[in-house]
Amino acid sequence: MGIKSFLASRKNQQKSSADLPIKVSDYMSTNLITFKPEELMENVIDSLIKNRISGGPVVNDEHELVGIISEGDCIKQISESRYHNLPMENNTVEKCMVINVETIDGNMNIFDAANKFLESKRRRFPIVENGKLVGQISQKDILKAAIALKGQTW
């Protein structure tokens, strides 16, 4: 007598890797809080605190990515203003933002994106298509993807 398996057929249980949502675009945030270059730094600080975010993309009127502003940039500005005893009222995002922003392709594999986070020590990457900002992927989004894919691709 042969060995019987009490498990049901496994044919339909296995998903092919093509069906799994493993691209950056599947997990990126698209409803972003963005900032304008001419916006005052005080408004940015208020927005970061109110929305509980650590930074955000800076876009022009055509919604093209022109920079990124973070809590660190704000703290640096506060520190320099206090040290030199200068008012912060006229400081704009354009003067404080990082201009050379590294982006990620929305079609990139989520695990390749995780490696890019490790190599770059960044907390977020904007996603740009045809010159326009379409989303952002954060380290937290990578963690959410890993939990969602656990057991399917590991």
Order of alpha helices (4+ residues) and beta strands (2+ residues): alpha-alpha-beta-beta-alpha-alpha-alpha-beta-beta-alpha
